[in-house]
Amino acid sequence: MDNFLKQWGEAAYTTAGFFWMALWAFVLGYIISSMIQVFVTEKRMQKTMGEKENKSVLLGTFFGFISSSCSFAALASAKSLFKKGASFVSSIAFLLASTNLVIELGIIISIFLGWQFVVGEYVGGIILILISWLLIRLINPKKLIENARKNLKENEGEDEKQSTDWKKKIASEKGWAKVAKQYKMEWAMVWKDVTVGFTIAGIVAVFVPDSFFQTLFINSGNGNTDFTFLEILEHVVVGPVAAFLTFIGSMGNIPLAALLFGKGVSFAGVMAFIFSDLVVFPILRINAKYYGWKMSLFILFLLFTSLIGASLALHYAFDIFGALPDPSQVKITDTEYFKFNYTFYLNLAFLIISAGLIYLGFFKKKDVEYKMAEMAPKSKLLENILKYAAFFCYLWLAGGLIIKFLI
């Protein structure tokens, strides 16, 4: 019993330490994302993308890059772009870019996993788009695309947002009050995922033995970095399965990805795990609601095939250049989290900025109206499970920290 209590305290402390490491990055990322959501409207994206496929794919990738990292927001935006005339491939490019190429995700990855994974995330995101584009060109699913557009012909009102010049918006307090309201919404979208994800990462770090990962991912652990092609392929296939079982969004999954790599999972397997936020059942169900089950399954095939190809290509490209990261360098569970270093001062600075935004948006300019962008329809059951799981996590963390420091 004493050993369990000690591990409980250590797991709670590890979770708190993980979040402390990432706090300033979350704040910075969501402030940037909120600014983009307010100052760059979806209507402007639609007008800019045009009809030429090459141009629309490039612009879809760019707009995804500057978009929100929330999978459900990305699904809704991609659906809206597709419905209003964007090509299917450019909508897929937007979807992949908005969940893999976004700024805030790169910052979080740099903290937990290092520069190789940041490069892998961005280069891999582009490879995902290119493979998907190639598969769409080869398969040419015209009938599926036509039926998907028919499924989207529902009575929706036009966006009534005024097209105020972004320069005027960025220079006004009203514009920044809207940024503050969007910033709150960004946190509202992810707080459950982040809470559950970071708590699971702390529990896994302390309670789950290395032998479990060595069974799940063949030949991992024991300092091994020399994998055969079949072993790497198994890691790449099992990575998405692990992501499915712990689906908590890409931002919440990064500490767990770092733990997987520290336990000896291959670079390709960890990249596949990170890329897997769009190949899980909730996303499959939403795509089916939007486009029909045939198109939803086609998108699943498209994205799963692309992430396998991208993960393998990244692994062997890094290997050729001798740039594969060393698992022994990932020591996030051995870190002294709370000390006076750059993390402390960055957290302090961005908490002050957050307080300033909250004051402006919810006190000084509280009458400013701002409508949130459309979100994909989440499962009420899943959301309730996630909400109560998050509340349980807070009780778990509070109890663990009390045990560690007071008992």
VENNORWO-V455545 format. One record per residue. N is the residue number from 1. RES is the residue in one small letter. PSI is psi as a letter, one per 30 degrees, with the letter a starting at -180 (none if undefined). NEAR is the number of other ideal C-beta (glycine too) atoms within 12 Angstrom. Layout:
n = <N:N>
res = <RES:RES>
psi = <PSI:PSI>
near = <NEAR:NEAR>
This chain:
n = <1:2:3:4:5:6:7:8:9:10:11:12:13:14:15:16:17:18:19:20:21:22:23:24:25:26:27:28:29:30:31:32:33:34:35:36:37:38:39:40:41:42:43:44:45:46:47:48:49:50:51:52:53:54:55:56:57:58:59:60:61:62:63:64:65:66:67:68:69:70:71:72:73:74:75:76:77:78:79:80:81:82:83:84:85:86:87:88:89:90:91:92:93:94:95:96:97:98:99:100:101:102:103:104:105:106:107:108:109:110:111:112:113:114:115:116:117:118:119:120:121:122:123:124:125:126:127:128:129:130:131:132:133:134:135:136:137:138:139:140:141:142:143:144:145:146:147:148:149:150:151:152:153:154:155:156:157:158:159:160:161:162:163:164:165:166:167:168:169:170:171:172:173:174:175:176:177:178:179:180:181:182:183:184:185:186:187:188:189:190:191:192:193:194:195:196:197:198:199:200:201:202:203:204:205:206:207:208:209:210:211:212:213:214:215:216:217:218:219:220:221:222:223:224:225:226:227:228:229:230:231:232:233:234:235:236:237:238:239:240:241:242:243:244:245:246:247:248:249:250:251:252:253:254:255:256:257:258:259:260:261:262:263:264:265:266:267:268:269:270:271:272:273:274:275:276:277:278:279:280:281:282:283:284:285:286:287:288:289:290:291:292:293:294:295:296:297:298:299:300:301:302:303:304:305:306:307:308:309:310:311:312:313:314:315:316:317:318:319:320:321:322:323:324:325:326:327:328:329:330:331:332:333:334:335:336:337:338:339:340:341:342:343:344:345:346:347:348:349:350:351:352:353:354:355:356:357:358:359:360:361:362:363:364:365:366:367:368:369:370:371:372:373:374:375:376:377:378:379:380:381:382:383:384:385:386:387:388:389:390:391:392:393:394:395:396:397:398:399:400:401:402:403:404:405:406:407>
res = <m:d:n:f:l:k:q:w:g:e:a:a:y:t:t:a:g:f:f:w:m:a:l:w:a:f:v:l:g:y:i:i:s:s:m:i:q:v:f:v:t:e:k:r:m:q:k:t:m:g:e:k:e:n:k:s:v:l:l:g:t:f:f:g:f:i:s:s:s:c:s:f:a:a:l:a:s:a:k:s:l:f:k:k:g:a:s:f:v:s:s:i:a:f:l:l:a:s:t:n:l:v:i:e:l:g:i:i:i:s:i:f:l:g:w:q:f:v:v:g:e:y:v:g:g:i:i:l:i:l:i:s:w:l:l:i:r:l:i:n:p:k:k:l:i:e:n:a:r:k:n:l:k:e:n:e:g:e:d:e:k:q:s:t:d:w:k:k:k:i:a:s:e:k:g:w:a:k:v:a:k:q:y:k:m:e:w:a:m:v:w:k:d:v:t:v:g:f:t:i:a:g:i:v:a:v:f:v:p:d:s:f:f:q:t:l:f:i:n:s:g:n:g:n:t:d:f:t:f:l:e:i:l:e:h:v:v:v:g:p:v:a:a:f:l:t:f:i:g:s:m:g:n:i:p:l:a:a:l:l:f:g:k:g:v:s:f:a:g:v:m:a:f:i:f:s:d:l:v:v:f:p:i:l:r:i:n:a:k:y:y:g:w:k:m:s:l:f:i:l:f:l:l:f:t:s:l:i:g:a:s:l:a:l:h:y:a:f:d:i:f:g:a:l:p:d:p:s:q:v:k:i:t:d:t:e:y:f:k:f:n:y:t:f:y:l:n:l:a:f:l:i:i:s:a:g:l:i:y:l:g:f:f:k:k:k:d:v:e:y:k:m:a:e:m:a:p:k:s:k:l:l:e:n:i:l:k:y:a:a:f:f:c:y:l:w:l:a:g:g:l:i:i:k:f:l:i>
psi = <e:e:e:e:e:e:e:e:e:e:e:e:e:e:e:e:e:e:e:e:e:f:e:e:e:e:e:e:e:f:e:e:e:e:e:e:e:e:f:j:l:e:e:e:e:e:e:e:e:a:f:k:e:e:e:e:e:e:e:e:e:e:e:e:e:g:a:k:f:k:e:e:e:e:e:e:e:e:e:e:e:e:e:g:f:k:l:e:e:e:e:e:e:e:e:e:e:f:f:f:g:l:e:e:e:e:e:e:e:e:e:f:f:l:e:e:e:e:e:e:e:e:e:e:e:e:e:e:e:e:e:e:e:e:e:e:e:e:e:i:i:e:e:e:e:e:e:e:e:e:f:f:i:l:j:k:l:l:k:g:k:k:h:k:k:f:e:e:e:f:f:k:e:e:e:f:e:e:e:e:e:e:e:e:e:e:e:e:f:f:e:e:e:e:e:e:e:e:e:e:e:e:e:e:e:e:e:k:l:f:f:e:e:f:e:e:j:k:g:l:a:g:g:k:g:j:k:l:e:e:e:e:e:e:e:e:e:e:e:e:e:e:e:e:f:h:j:g:l:e:e:f:f:e:e:e:e:e:e:e:e:f:f:g:k:l:e:e:e:e:e:e:e:e:f:g:f:g:h:l:e:e:e:e:e:e:e:e:e:e:f:l:e:e:e:e:e:e:e:e:e:e:e:e:e:e:e:e:e:e:e:e:e:e:e:f:e:e:e:e:g:h:g:k:l:j:f:f:f:j:h:f:f:g:k:j:e:j:l:i:a:e:e:e:e:e:e:e:e:f:e:e:e:e:e:e:e:e:e:e:f:f:d:e:h:f:f:k:k:k:k:k:l:k:l:k:j:l:k:e:e:e:e:e:e:e:e:e:e:e:e:e:e:e:e:e:e:e:e:e:e:e:e:e:f:f:none>
near = <8:10:11:15:19:18:24:30:28:26:35:35:34:39:43:32:34:45:38:30:37:40:32:31:35:39:32:30:36:43:34:32:38:43:29:38:44:39:27:33:30:37:22:25:35:30:20:23:36:20:17:16:22:18:19:31:36:26:33:42:38:26:40:45:35:32:45:50:49:45:44:42:39:46:43:35:43:47:38:34:42:35:28:25:19:38:33:41:40:40:49:49:46:47:52:47:42:46:45:46:37:41:33:43:50:34:34:43:43:27:38:44:41:31:20:31:41:29:26:44:47:33:29:45:43:29:35:46:41:26:33:42:31:21:26:32:20:13:20:16:24:15:16:26:29:18:21:33:25:16:23:29:15:13:6:14:9:12:20:11:23:17:17:19:14:21:10:14:28:19:13:20:22:25:29:30:30:38:38:36:31:36:41:27:28:41:30:22:34:37:30:33:39:40:33:37:41:47:42:40:42:42:31:35:36:29:26:26:15:24:14:19:34:22:18:28:38:25:24:37:26:16:15:24:26:15:29:14:17:14:26:37:24:29:40:43:30:31:44:37:23:37:40:25:19:35:35:39:41:45:47:43:46:49:46:47:46:40:42:46:43:34:38:34:46:45:44:46:44:50:49:48:50:50:49:45:44:46:39:35:22:32:40:30:25:32:42:24:24:36:36:23:20:20:35:30:23:30:42:30:24:37:39:33:29:39:42:35:30:38:45:36:29:42:39:24:24:29:22:11:13:11:20:29:32:20:34:17:19:31:18:36:29:14:24:17:25:20:14:12:16:14:25:19:15:24:28:19:19:27:21:16:25:29:18:23:33:25:18:26:32:21:15:17:23:18:14:24:15:27:20:25:36:26:24:32:20:27:21:11:12:24:23:14:19:32:22:17:26:27:19:20:34:24:18:29:32:22:23:33:25:17:23:25:15:11:13>
